[in-house]
């Protein structure tokens, strides 16, 4: 596992909007790549012009930007792990007139932060780069601007106002958060025959790069993925880090940390304030194959989390091994 937060392959290849395509509206300078020409027209690179101002405008880092939202663990998974997925969002104040739906998506065409479709519906991209330390505030800004955008137009990146609302202020805290994982990005284009050549090319590249992924139904926020050499299960967990590490060490020492024959707990990473244990799986093990083992592991984990007995020497060594194999993605 790399120490730098990886983007999904679909995000890497979908393509970001260029400085030439960025539009300056209402005095706002769109966010573009650091080495691209600044959209203000100065002729300098963005990082040496308005990008410098953006860097100084970064707010204090919020370690758990999705805390308090329904499905916090799935928010993290969709941000960091899942190539193609959507979730229907429910606003506290209800949908404005002319907006039939608001949908969260992992990635949008051309890496747009947001999009207002021709039918008035809104899509928000979750895996975009943001300019502040509060991802929730950045996404709320994109959502609000998408609601006000004319149908048929994308939303450009910008620096969110430091005093703007967060997602927790805009979304209904009682509404369910139910991700739908897709095999590709066809959800981008409800009418593929009328898609632009640019969007069609972006769709083709993204589909070619998407790693097959499935969300388990037996436990929460656990995602199976298929890779050429082996498969993996990555499970975003809400438990406090120290308590979870102790529990995993107890299970590892007892020989009960695997998900069946040939599987192995190989470590974990931190993402947006939560821990994500990772298991290696043989290449023939499917998502369906690990449903029951994952449910059984969840029961063992709950018992281990409930224990307040001091760790034994062997358990402390196991905990040290798990800690040494831990990296931080965000």
N, C-alpha and C positions, 0 to 999 in steps of 0.2 A: 504493500500500500504506500502510495506516494505521500509525502508530507504536505505538498501543496494541494489545496482543494481542487479536485478534478472537476471539470465541466463534463456533462454528458457528451458523448460523441456527437449526438444529434445537434447539441448546441454549438459545438466546435465547428461543425460543417454546414450548419444551416445558413451561416453568413450574417454578419452584422451590417446594419445600414451604414452606407458611406457618408462622408461629410458632404459630398455633393448632393445626396438625397435628403439630408437633414434640412428641415425648414426652421427658420427663426420666426416665432410667433409671439406676440405680446411681449417683445423685448427679451424673451428667454433664449439662451444659447443652448442648443441641444448637446447632449453628452455623446461624444464620438470616441474613436480609438485614439490613444495618446499620441501616436505618430501621424495621424491624419491631419489634413489642413483644418484649422479652426473654422467653424461655420460662420464666425463673425466677419470673415473676409479679410483678415489682417495679413494673410499670406504665411503666417507662422504656424508651426505645428500646435495642435491643441494643448499638449502638455506644457508648452512654453507660453501659452496665451491664457485663454479662459480656463483651461484645465488646471493651471496653477491655482487660480482662485477657488476652483472646485475642491482641490486637495485640502486647502486651508478651511473649507466650509464643512469638512467631515465632522459629524457630531460624535459625542461620546459613544463608544461601542456598547451596544445592547447585547449581552451574552445570550439571552433567550428571547429573540424577537417575537416568537409565536406563542409565548407563555400566555395562558388565559384564553386562547382560542380553542374551540372544539377541535380535537384531532391534532394536537400539537406534534405528536410523534410522526404522523403522516405528512404534515407540512414539511418537517425536516427531511423525510424520505423523498418527497417529491422535489424538494429543492436540490438534494445532493445525490440521489441514487437512481431515480426512475427516468428513463428517456422520454416516454410518451404516456401522459395521463391527464385526465381532466377531472374537475370537481365543480358541481353546481354550487354557487355561493348564495346565501340569503342575507340581504341587507336589513339592518335594524329598522330603517324607515320604509322598507318595501321598495319595489322597483319603480323608478320614475316612469312617467308616461312615455311610451315609445321605446322602452327597453324591455324586450320580452324575457331576457335572461342575462345573468352575469356568470361567467365561467372562468375558473382558474385553470390554466394550462401550464405544463412544465416548460414548453418552448413554443414560440409562435414563429410564423414565417419571417425570414430575414432577421431573426432575433429581435423583432419589435417588442418593446415593453408592454404595449397594449394595442388593442384593435377594436374599432367599432365597425361591425359588419353592416352590409347593405340593409339587412332586416332590422337594424337597430340594436341587436344583441352585442354584448361586450365580452371580450376575452382579455385576460390578464396573464402575462408571462411571468413565471416564478423564477426561472433560472437566469435572469438577466443580471449583469453587473450593475451595482448601485453605487451612488456617490456619498452616502452618509453611513454612519455607524449603526443606523436603525433600519433594518430591512423592512420592518412592519410599517414604518412611516413612509418609506419610499414606495412600497406597494400601494398604500392607501392613496398616495398622491397620484399614482398612475391610474388607479381605479376612478378617482374623482374626475380626472381629466378625460378619461375614456367615456364616462357618462355624458360629458358635455361636448364630445367630439362629434362632428357631422358623420352620419352613417357612410360607410365605405372608405374610412380613412384610418391609418394607424396613429398611434400615440408615440411621440418622440421621447427620448430620455432627457431628463433635466435634474437639477438639484432640487430636492423637495424642500419646502419651507421648514425651518427648524421648529416652528410652532404649529405645523400642520397636524391633522389627525393621524391616528394609527389605525391599523386594521381592526384592533380591538374596539375602536370607537365607531366603526362603520358596519361591522358584521354582527349578525344575530348570534349571541352566545349560546342560545338554546337549539340552534339549528344543527342537524347532523352534518358531519364532514365525511363524505363517502367517495373516495377516489375510484375512478374507473381507469384501469390500465389498458392501454391500446397496444396493438402489435406494430403500429406505424402511426403516421401523422395525417391520415386522411381526414381527421376531424378538422384540420385547417381549412379544407375546401369543401363546403357543402355542395357546391356546383362545380365539379372539376372541369366541365367542358368550357366554362367561362373564366377559368383561372388565368391570370397573366402568365406569360412565359417565365418571368422572374420567379413567381411563387411556385410554379410547377417544377422548375429546376431545383429550387430550395427544398421542396417536398421530396423529390427523388433522392437528393443527396442525404437528407435526414433519414429517410427510410432505409437507405443502404447502410447507414452507420448505427442504427438503433440496435441495442443489445436486447435479446428476448428477455422479458421480465414479467413476473407474476406476483400478485399480492396474495398472501395466504389468507384463508378465511377462518382458520381455526384459532388464530391469535391476532393481536393487533399490531399493525405497522411492521410486519415482517415481509421482506421481499426477496424472492428467489430470482436469480438471474443465470443465464447460460453463457458461458464463454468457451473458446475453442478447447482449452486444456482441461478445465474443471468447472463445475458450477459452484455457486455460492448462495448462502442465505445471509442477508444483512438485516438486522432486527433493531429498530430504534426503540429504546426503552426509556420510560419516564422516571425511573428510580434515581434517588440521589447517588452520585458517582461512588462515594466511599462505601456506601452500603451495598451497592451492586457489585463492586469489585470483591468485597468480602464474600458475598454469596457465590459469585462465579468461582472464586478460589476454593470454597468448600466443595462445590460440585466437581471441580476439576480434580481435586485431591481424591475424592471418592470415586472417581472414574465415571461420573454420570453427567459430564458436560457435553457429550456428543449428541448427535441427532440420529444415531444408528450406525450400523457397520460401515466403515470406510469414511465416516464424517469426522470432522475435527474442529473444535473451537480454536481459531488461530490468532485471535486478538480482538481489538476493538479500536474505534476512533471516536473522537468527540466531534459533534456538529451542532452548532447553535445551542450550546449548553446542555446537550443530552448525549448519552453514551450509545454507541451502536456496535454491539458484539457481532463478529463475523465468523461464519463457519465455512470451511471448504467442504465441498460435496463431490463425490465421484460424478463423472460426466453423464452417467446413465441415470442419475437420481433426478427426478422431475419435481416440480412444485407439489404435485399431488402426493408424491412419495413422502414428503416431509411434513404434511399436514398433521398426521397423528403424532409423530415424534416431537414436533414443535409443541403441540398441546400438552404432551406428557412432560416435556422440559419445563413448560410454564408452571406446572404444578410443583415440580422439584424446586424451581427457582423461588416460588412463593414460600415454600417451607424454609429454604436457606435464608431468604431475606428476613424471615421472622425470628431467626436464631440470634441471640445476643451473647452467645458463648464466645470467649476469647479464641482467636485463631491459634491453631497448633503451629508448631515450627514448620511442618510440611505445608500447611495451608498458607503461611506467610511467604514461603518461598514460591508457591504457586501464584500468589497475589503479585509478588514482585515480577514474576515472568510476564503476567498479564499487563502489568503497568509498563514494563519495558517495551512491550509490543504495541503500545497505544500511541496514536498520533492525533493531531488536532487538524480538522479540515476548515474550521471557521470559528 
